Amino acid sequence: MLKIVYQNGTSHETIDYKSAADFMANQRLEVPDLEDYYKIDSVTLDGNPIELDDKTIIGLYKKFDNEGD
């Protein structure tokens, strides 16, 4: 499971996806769940933290895209 804790304006929200592939598929939609510029507080995949250089939704997407997920 992919768990993302992100900032939406002044609030901190959490969203879960079954997998990284589900997250990526959702981000490709015309109206995705998350805006590319949202800042990520933390993200875990199957309970393991993921380190990001670019701590935004697009940064996470690019990380998975580069890894071939």
Beta strands, then each sheet from edge to edge (+ up, - down):
strand 1: 2-8
strand 2: 11-17
strand 3: 39-45
strand 4: 48-49
sheet 1: 2+ 1- 3+ 4-
end
